Amino acid sequence: MAASSRLRGRATGLTDRLRERDELDRLLEAVRAGESRALVMRGDPGVGKTVLLDYLAERARGCRVARAVGVQSEMELAFAGLHQLCAPVLDRLHRLPVPQHDALRTAFGISAGPPPDRFLVGLAVLSLLSEVAGEQPLICLIDDEQWLDQASAQALGFVARRLAADPVGLVFAARVPGAELAGLPELRVEGLREDYARALLNSALAGPLDTRVRDLIIAETQGNPLALLELPRALTPTELAGGFGLPGAEPLSGRIEDSFRRQLDTLLPQARRLLQLAAADPSGDPVLLRRAAGRLGLPVQAAAPAVEAGLVEFGVQVRFRHPLVRSAAYRSASAQDRQELHGALAEVTDPAVDPDRRAWHRAQAATGPDEDVAAELERSAGRAQARGGLAAAAAFLERAVLLTVDPAHHAERALAAAQINLQAGAFGKALELLVRAETGPLDDLQSARVDLLRGQIVFASGLGSDAPPMLLKAAKRLESLNLDLARETYLSAWMAALFAGRLAGASDLLEVSRAARALPPLAHPRPVDLVLDGLALLVTDGPAAAAPTLRHAASAFAGPDIAMEEGLRWGWMAQAAASAVWDDDTWRALLVRQVRLARDAGALDQLPVDLGALGTNAAWSGDFTAAAALIAEADAVCEATGSRAAPYAAMMLASLRGDEAEAAALIEATIAEATAEGQGIAVTYAHWVTGILYNGLGRYEEALAAAKQASEDTPGLYVSMWALPELIEAAARTGSTHIAGDALARLADITRAGGTDFGLGIEARCRALLSERKIAEGCYREGIDRLGRTQLRPELARTHLLYGEWLRRENRRVDARVQLRAAHEMLGSIGMEAFAERARRELLATGETVRKRTVETPGALTAQEISIVRLAIDGQTNAEIGSQLFLSARTVEWHLRKVFTKLGISSRRELRRALVALG
């Protein structure tokens, strides 16, 4: 009866699933038409999600179907779920770009290599599925997603967000979907309609049912098919006939599991123990199960009654009827029985073929602390970390901590587990492990590492203003223990203080810098040491003293000898060193390098910040198209990874364009979010670009207030330094000459120390605003000459504008027109509409007729299409473009076809000409 009931339940369930079936049929039609689709089916256990996945698989004629199932006991095995899905198509790996090919082989343990970034693994899976779909449409079905290991869930969530033009359908079924699937289309699977529920319940009964009991069962099961089939089995004939109510306090899934447990109780002891053994082994390998059963003296034939009852199947794989059957079987074993089961499984698991599963079984079999097992878990953690499975590595180490006897080893393993949880983003767990480490005896170095990790966790978790003093404390403790680590920690503390800015203690940067300056000098400093020394000198002794070291540091990081890891970790601070001396060429080169390194490494957690900085540079250089493309790429990465980054480049671009509505919305949101998160640097940046916006609009009082606030946040440093020219212009225009004079003196100290055309050209322009007659004119000309030798076209155009405005006020109208025309044309061609309108009004005041500009857009290309076109013009292949923009090669091809249609061309060779024609 069990088998026939299941078949009837499946048929009845599908009869009442018109809405769900229609949704799945539409998905299938779209995939067959060459489109990508992702869908998350969510619903309670037993509601019919797996039946719907089976329905889709049966309907997918002409498509390749790949399946994976999350298993609760495999959640600690990195990439286990992903390997299930990809294993049948790994023969296509050689078609992937080398970095992706190597990343996936390392993640699956096929070959050794550096730990791959989790997002590079996701990109590799995206490319692999795209390759398979190029042969025939592909349907990927992932059941019990809530039990996927974290590495697999992250990779598949990434893939689901980046599919665009590949004939791939990705369908997840989950009780409660993981955060990795947030934002994807959802289909809620509910219980059956009452009439269908009644029919299914009747089909499962062998005799009459009291009407009140029937109605109560239907109401309490809410039409859940599995519950309708299983709960009546738990009722006695008297209860079925007499109307006794079902106990309703326990959740429905618990009551279904309890029903399965009662069915297990009817089995003979050997049959029940064999099912418990199968439940303890997530591999489903019948050979392994047979060997373990032999160790326990259990004949495999003893499972026959369970097979007849439909609770389990023994075939190529051992499969339970439902995950709740597995759960019920495992829970039915006592703690001692479970230890014996895992012990038997560990004994028959080959340590050469599957060492990690063996280690996990040994850990579950341990009756108390066991150093041998703890050491084996530690080795498993190392293998998981080498494959990029940080969550798995953390789980192995946490279990190793529990099994460690020696207090010193216990503390060291707790620290290692905390470090990996920090890298995995599990900040709460990392802090818990630090508390555990502190309970044991710690040597001085371990104690200092606790302080360091705590500061890093606070900084990484977004509590920016709390991090600098914690990292400073750690750095001081490390000085006598590990000088290199101490210096790196001081640089981390300096960076944390810079990011916290005005929201941290006013003395944080000064205190960190003084402590770093007190360190003993190094005979052979590393590039990272040069960065620390230069930035600390900048704060303690000023720009003139710091400039030589800052230039040396920036040059070292711009050179060819910097390793990828060092560049990724410290390159951000090196570009800060370059910007501190107004070296725009080196600054730009370092930013381009940072973005390339992050792309090559697949470091998508860091890439949005690097793209934002490069986008700021592109906007400042007047290449608004490139800036918009970089912003679009950063947004796409954030969407794919679920991360957030302050919209630095977008604020800058909107402000330079003079788009008050867009800029104000971005600025307001950034100030609110950054203030809440303790990220003062984002607040300072927002005030700086507000100064640019209102100077362009000619609203100088508002520009003055914003620029004044920005310039005072971290005086003389980074964004506050960039705000000084806006403050001087606004102060000069409002008659606040004392404010302008003080700001000019501060600016000159910095720009003269740097000695670059960028800095000295800006200083000359600002000095002209506060000078008279010949001195002013000489300064304007110097500014134009110097800025003309840089790539910063907006600053050159603004200098022409200010010079023309000054000439008009000097009644030199003919000369003014020359400068104002140049400014108007440059500002208009760049897209700085507010500044261009300022130039137009000034030209009108000289008596010249000038038409008001109308804003034009280059064709109808989107920001992402522009990004793809620029890379295509540079000669990159579709696969190379896809790797850079985290798209499949087929999606790039699809975008290019759309571009060709929009531009009226038919090949890549015509792209450059078509874009030039568009201006």
Salt bridges, closest charged atoms under 4 A:
GLU20 OE2 - ARG17 NH1 3.65
GLU20 OE2 - ARG19 NH2 3.10
GLU23 OE1 - ARG26 NH2 2.86
ASP25 OD1 - ARG59 NE 3.46
GLU35 OE1 - ARG37 NH2 2.71
ASP54 OD1 - ARG67 NH2 3.01
GLU58 OE2 - ARG10 NH2 2.74
GLU74 OE2 - ARG357 NH1 2.83
ASP91 OD1 - ARG92 NH1 2.92
ASP102 OD1 - HIS101 ND1 2.97
GLU131 OE1 - ARG95 NH1 3.54
GLU135 OE1 - ARG92 NH2 2.64
GLU135 OE2 - ARG95 NH1 2.94
ASP166 OD1 - ARG890 NH1 3.44
GLU186 OE2 - ARG42 NH1 3.35
GLU190 OE2 - ARG188 NE 3.88
GLU194 OE2 - ARG198 NH2 2.93
ASP195 OD2 - ARG193 NH2 2.74
ASP210 OD2 - ARG212 NE 3.48
ASP215 OD1 - ARG214 NH2 3.19
GLU220 OE1 - ARG255 NH2 2.82
GLU230 OE1 - ARG233 NE 3.07
GLU230 OE2 - ARG321 NH1 2.46
GLU257 OE2 - ARG331 NE 2.82
ASP258 OD1 - ARG261 NH2 2.65
ASP258 OD2 - ARG262 NE 3.37
ASP265 OD2 - ARG261 NH1 3.04
ASP337 OD1 - ARG273 NH1 3.76
GLU340 OE1 - ARG273 NH2 2.79
GLU347 OE1 - ARG295 NH1 3.25
ASP354 OD2 - ARG357 NE 2.85
ASP356 OD1 - ARG383 NH2 2.87
ASP356 OD2 - ARG387 NH1 3.48
GLU371 OE2 - HIS409 ND1 3.85
GLU371 OE2 - ARG413 NH2 2.84
ASP372 OD2 - ARG362 NH2 2.76
GLU376 OE2 - ARG358 NH1 2.95
GLU376 OE1 - ARG362 NH1 2.46
GLU378 OE1 - ARG413 NH2 3.07
GLU398 OE1 - LYS429 NZ 3.84
ASP406 OD2 - HIS409 ND1 3.94
GLU412 OE2 - ARG449 NH1 3.04
GLU432 OE1 - LYS429 NZ 3.84
GLU438 OE1 - ARG454 NH2 3.15
ASP451 OD1 - LYS473 NZ 3.82
ASP451 OD2 - ARG477 NH1 2.68
ASP484 OD1 - ARG526 NH2 3.84
GLU488 OE2 - ARG526 NH1 2.89
GLU488 OE1 - ARG569 NH1 3.35
GLU511 OE2 - LYS476 NZ 3.72
ASP529 OD1 - ARG487 NE 2.78
ASP529 OD2 - ARG526 NE 3.03
ASP533 OD1 - ARG487 NH2 2.57
ASP584 OD2 - ARG588 NH2 3.77
ASP585 OD1 - ARG588 NH1 3.33
ASP600 OD2 - ARG596 NH1 3.83
ASP623 OD2 - ARG870 NH2 3.31
GLU633 OE1 - ARG599 NH2 2.51
GLU660 OE1 - ARG699 NH1 2.91
GLU673 OE1 - ARG644 NH1 3.75
GLU677 OE2 - ARG644 NH2 2.26
GLU702 OE2 - ARG699 NE 2.89
GLU712 OE2 - LYS708 NZ 2.88
ASP713 OD1 - ARG502 NE 3.32
GLU726 OE2 - ARG798 NH1 2.85
GLU729 OE1 - ARG798 NH2 2.88
GLU729 OE2 - ARG838 NH1 3.04
ASP757 OD1 - ARG786 NH1 2.89
ASP757 OD1 - ARG789 NH2 3.04
GLU763 OE2 - ARG752 NH2 2.87
GLU763 OE2 - ARG767 NH2 2.87
GLU777 OE2 - ARG781 NH2 3.61
GLU777 OE1 - ARG812 NH1 2.78
GLU782 OE2 - ARG786 NE 2.96
ASP785 OD2 - ARG789 NH1 2.86
GLU795 OE1 - ARG765 NH1 2.81
GLU805 OE1 - ARG733 NH2 2.71
GLU805 OE1 - ARG838 NH2 3.05
GLU810 OE1 - ARG773 NH1 3.27
ASP815 OD2 - ARG812 NH2 3.20
GLU833 OE1 - ARG853 NE 3.39
GLU837 OE1 - ARG840 NE 2.87
GLU837 OE2 - ARG841 NH1 3.96
GLU842 OE1 - ARG808 NE 2.57
GLU848 OE2 - ARG821 NE 2.83
GLU865 OE2 - LYS898 NZ 3.82
GLU865 OE1 - LYS902 NZ 2.81
GLU893 OE2 - ARG897 NH1 3.29
GLU910 OE1 - ARG913 NH2 3.25
